[in-house]
Amino acid sequence: MSSRRSFLQRVLWAGTATCLGGANLWAAPAGGATHRVVRGDTLSEIAQAYGVTVRELKNVNGLTSDLIRVGQELRIPARAGGNVLGPVIAANRRIRINASHWRYIVLHHSAIEKGNAAIYGAAHLRRGMSNGLAYHFVIGNGIDSGDGEIEVGPRWTGQLLGGHVRDRTVNNHGIGICLVGNLENHAPTAKQRASMIALVDYLRGGLVARKCEVTVHKWVDKNHTLCPGRHFPYAEIQRRYRA
């Protein structure tokens, strides 16, 4: 059964000019963000996702109880700058994104316990991949980068095709997200899982094609890989994005 963490991190920040609507991404006053409540959200989980306290969240929204309703827009205190999506949003302000180009989001694991975007990028260059890091984003496990830290790769900032699957169409139009760690041996950390959901939800909030397919490596390259490992939360991905 999926834990309550599966509802964490529906945290889509304001400030991306390419947003086309239809998600939690809205402009907010005084430099903050707003969060549109969806089914399954709780006040405590929203507060945790944005790095604020429940009391701060209630105070800024004039709430007298923990009751929230689907569709409600909650203001987020402007100090919530430590959100995992911060580097992604900052990067997106400097690049031009063609939303219709990106039709897939493909999830991976690194299959090794150590590493980060720089380490994998150097290894991929040595393997002859001229664009370096095969993935667009890497989510750390606390060893060589922060637990749940989202690193933005040069393929995303340069809006370059991926190098993470065999299928040419998916590489040309797919965003690769890699979780550091060997998920054949263990599950991703809670922070990795939350960051993955936050990133996918954010991208699907207008930065990719409206019918963007969320998938995993072994569903794309059938019979060629175990990636992203047997402990990856497949059921959650099916329920959230493929039901």
N, C-alpha and C positions, 0 to 999 in steps of 0.2 A: 504494500500500500504506500502510495506517495505520502511523504510527510508534509507538514505545514510549510516547510521550506520551499515546496513547489510553487507557492504563491508569492514568495519573496521577490523583490526586485522588479516589479512592474514599474520601472523607474525611468521614464522617458523625459529628458530635460529639454527645456526651451532653448532656442537659439540656433536651430539649424534651418537655414533659409530654404532648403530643398524639401522640407516637410510638406506633404500633400494632404495631410489631415487623415482622420479616421483612426487615430490612436491616442495615447495618453500625452502627446506632445503639444503643449500649449504655452503661449507667452505668459509671463507672470510679472507682477509689479515688483518694484524695489529690488530688482536683480535676482529674485528667487525663481522658483519653478512652481508649477502646479501639477498635481497628479489626479487623473480621472479614475475614480474607483471602478473596478471591475469585479465580477463575481469571484468570491474566494478571498478578496483582500481583507485584511484586518488592520486596525489602526496601529497596532504594535509592529506588525510586519512592514507597513509603509514607513513608519518611523525608523526602524532598523535599516531598511534599504537606503534611506536618504541620510543616515548618520545623525539623526536628531532624536530627541526624546519624545515620548508620547505627550508629556505635559506641554512641551514647546509646540507640538503639532496642534494640540487642542487649543492652546492659547491663541495662536495666530489665526485659527479658524473659528474662534468663538464657540467651541464645542463644550457642552456640559456633561457629556457622557462619551463612551467609546463606540457608540452606535454610528455607523456610516452606511450609506446606501449606494447601490450601483448607479453609476452615472454622475455621482457627486464629484465636484472639483475641489480638491484640497490645496490650499496654499502651503508651500514648503518654505520654512525659514531660510533666508538668503545665505546664512552661514553654512548651509549644507554643501560645502564645496569638496568634501572628501569622497564624494560618490564615485563608484568604480567607473562610471561612464564619462567622468570628467575628461580624461585624455582623448577619448574617442570624439567627444563633442568638440573639443579644442581643435583636433585635427580636421574635422569636417568643416570648420569655419574657414579653413585655408584652401579647400579643394572644391572642385566642381564635380558633382556626382550626377551621373545619368541614371536616374532611377529605373528606367525601362530596360537598361542593359542587364541588370542583375536579376536573374530569374531563379537562382538556387542559393541556398545557404547549406553548406556541407560541414558536418561536425566530425572531428577527429580526436584521437589521442596521440601523444608523441611516442608511446610504447617504451619509453625510457623514463626513469624517475627524475633525472636532472635536466636542466636546460632552460633557455628562454629565447626570446625572438632573435637576439644577437647571435647566440650560440648556434641555433638552428640555421639562421641565415648564412653564417660562415660555412657551415657544413654543406648546405645546399649549393653554395657557390663552388665549393671544392668538387661537388658532384657534377658540375657543368651546367647548373641552372643559372643562366645569365642574369635573371631577375632576382636572384637570391632567394630569400625566405619563400617557401612554397605557399604559405598561408597568408591570409590578410590580417588575421588577428591571432594572438597567442594568449592563453589565460594561465597564469602561473599557479604553482602549488606550494609556494613558500620556501623553496630551496634556492633557486637562482633568480627568482623574482617573487614579488609578494603573493601571498595566498589569495587567489581571486583577482589579482592585478591583471587588467587587460592591456596588453601591449599592441600598439598599432603598427603593422608592418608596412614596408615601402610599396608593396603591391596595392594596398588600399590607398595610401596617400598619392600614389601615382596612377590610381585607377587602372591597374594592369591585370591581365588575365592571371588566373591561378595556375599552380603547378602541382596540385595536391591529389588529383585523381587521374585515371587513365582516359576517361571519357572526354573527348575534345570539346564537345558542346558544353558540358558541365564546367570544365576548366575555363572556357571562354566567358561563361556567363554565371559562374558560381563563386561565392565568397567562402573561403576556407577559414574555419575557426578551429584551432588546435588547443586541447586541454593538455597541459604538461602532466606526464605520469603514465604508468603502465596500467591501464584500466582492465587488463586481463587479470591482474592480481588484486585489485581493490577498487572501490568506488572513488569517484572524484571527491574532493573535499567539499564541505557544505558551501564554502565561499566560492569555489570554482563553479559549482552547480548554479548558485544564485547569480554569479556574474554572467554565465553562459545564457541563462534565461533573460537577464536584463539586456544583454547585447543583442540577442535575436529579436526580442520584442522591440528594441530601439530601431534596429535596421528595418524591421517590417512596418515601422510607423511612418513610412514614406520615402525611405532611402533606397528601397528596392521595388521591383515590380509588384503590383498589387496582388498577383497570384503567385508570388514567390514560393517555391517549394522548399520546405525545411527537411533535410535528409541527413544521412550519415554515410561515411565512406563505404562501408560494406554493402549498403543498399544500392549504391551507384556502381561500384566495381564488384559485382556479384561473383562469388567463388574465387576471388583473388586476394582477399584481405580479411583479417579479423577486426580491423579498426572500426570503431573506437573501443573495442574490448568488451568482454562479457559483463563487466560491472557498470557499464555506461547506462544511464537511466532512459532506456529505450521507451518504456511505457509512458513516461512523462512526455517525451517528444511526440509520441503517437497521439496522446490525449490532447495536448495543447495545440499542436500544429497540423495534424494529419487526420483528425477525426472527421 
